[in-house]
Amino acid sequence: MAITFQNNAAPVFMGEFCHAIDGKNRITIPSAWRFVEEAELFLIPSTTSRCLTVMTRPELDRIRAKAADLPGPQRIAILRHIGSQGHQVALDKAGRLSLPEIFCRQLKLSGEVTLSGAIETFEIWNTAEWNAAHASTKAVADALLPEFGL
């Protein structure tokens, strides 16, 4: 039986990939995670892990809508934080993202790194940091997966 893929504007980010960052801080995005049309992406360092979160416009819009429900000072604070700490980027014709130097320094992203799918977003990790984080959260995830029928 043939597998058919849904052709949505935003892919589902699943899987784990090791890719190299080149001398210009560019990283090739897995072909399964690329878009049919030109797409903008948003980079923001995670506040809960030592990784870079990469999100699409719909995911950023979801965050903005959630922030809109906050009282004024909290809404301003969260939008200011995301706006000042994040970067807007686009994939080049070769399917690469250019990572800002500051993120590469802060998160020790150089050489081989790990790209980890998180369904609506994906993360870029220093591979050693990814291995430690993945090992420490596996037990939590394993305990929760039966609640999702997995």
C-alpha positions in Angstrom: 0.0 0.0 0.0 1.4 3.4 -1.0 1.9 6.1 1.7 0.4 9.4 0.9 1.7 12.6 2.5 -0.4 15.5 3.3 0.8 18.6 1.5 0.5 21.3 4.2 2.4 24.6 4.3 4.2 23.6 7.5 5.7 20.2 7.9 5.5 18.1 11.1 8.9 18.0 12.7 9.6 14.4 13.7 12.9 12.6 14.0 16.4 13.2 15.1 19.2 14.2 12.7 22.9 15.0 13.1 24.1 17.7 10.7 27.2 19.9 10.6 27.2 23.7 10.9 29.5 25.1 8.3 32.1 28.0 8.7 29.3 30.6 8.0 27.1 29.2 10.7 24.7 27.6 8.2 23.0 24.3 8.8 21.1 22.2 6.3 17.6 21.3 7.4 16.4 17.7 6.7 14.5 17.5 3.5 11.4 16.1 5.3 11.3 19.3 7.3 11.4 21.7 4.3 8.5 23.6 2.8 6.9 23.4 -0.6 7.0 27.2 -0.8 9.4 29.8 0.6 9.0 30.0 4.4 10.1 32.2 7.2 11.3 30.6 10.5 11.8 32.1 13.9 14.7 31.2 16.2 14.6 31.7 19.9 16.8 30.2 22.7 14.8 27.9 24.9 14.2 29.0 28.4 13.9 25.4 29.7 16.7 23.7 27.8 20.1 24.6 26.3 18.9 24.5 22.8 17.7 26.7 20.0 13.9 26.4 19.2 12.9 26.9 15.6 9.3 27.7 14.8 7.1 28.5 11.9 4.8 31.5 11.5 1.7 29.5 12.7 3.5 28.5 15.9 4.6 32.1 16.5 1.0 33.2 15.9 -0.2 30.7 18.4 2.1 32.2 21.0 1.0 35.7 20.1 -2.6 34.7 20.5 -1.9 33.2 23.9 0.0 36.4 24.9 -3.0 38.5 23.8 -5.0 36.9 26.7 -2.5 38.2 29.3 -2.9 41.4 31.3 -1.1 44.4 29.7 2.2 44.3 31.6 2.6 40.6 31.3 1.7 40.7 27.6 4.2 43.4 27.0 6.9 41.5 28.9 6.5 38.2 27.0 6.3 39.9 23.6 9.2 42.1 24.4 11.3 39.1 25.5 10.4 37.0 22.4 10.9 39.9 20.1 14.2 41.0 21.5 15.7 37.5 21.9 14.4 35.9 18.7 15.6 36.1 15.1 13.6 35.8 11.9 15.3 33.7 9.2 14.6 32.0 5.9 15.9 28.9 4.3 18.2 29.5 1.4 17.8 27.7 -1.9 20.0 24.8 -0.6 17.7 24.3 2.4 20.0 25.9 4.9 19.4 28.2 7.9 22.0 30.8 8.9 22.3 30.8 12.6 23.2 34.0 14.4 26.7 34.0 15.9 25.4 34.9 19.3 23.2 31.7 19.5 26.2 29.6 18.3 28.3 31.0 21.1 25.6 30.9 23.8 24.6 27.3 23.1 28.0 25.9 21.9 26.6 25.1 18.5 29.5 24.2 16.2 30.6 21.2 14.2 28.1 18.3 14.4 24.9 19.3 16.1 21.6 17.4 16.7 18.3 18.6 15.2 15.4 17.1 17.2 11.8 17.2 16.1 9.2 18.5 18.5 6.1 18.2 16.3 5.2 21.9 15.8 8.8 23.1 16.3 12.2 21.6 16.1 15.3 22.2 18.2 19.0 22.6 17.4 21.3 21.2 20.1 24.9 20.8 20.9 25.0 17.0 20.6 26.5 16.4 24.1 23.8 18.6 25.6 21.1 16.8 23.6 22.3 13.4 24.8 22.2 14.5 28.5 18.8 16.2 28.1 17.3 13.3 26.2 18.5 10.8 28.8 17.1 12.9 31.7 13.6 13.4 30.1 13.1 9.9 28.8 11.7 8.5 32.0 9.2 11.4 32.2 8.1 10.8 28.6 7.9 7.1 29.0 5.6 7.5 31.9 3.3 9.9 30.0 3.2 8.0 26.6 0.5 5.5 27.7 -1.9 8.5 28.3 -1.5 9.2 24.6 -2.1 5.6 23.6 1.6 5.1 22.8 
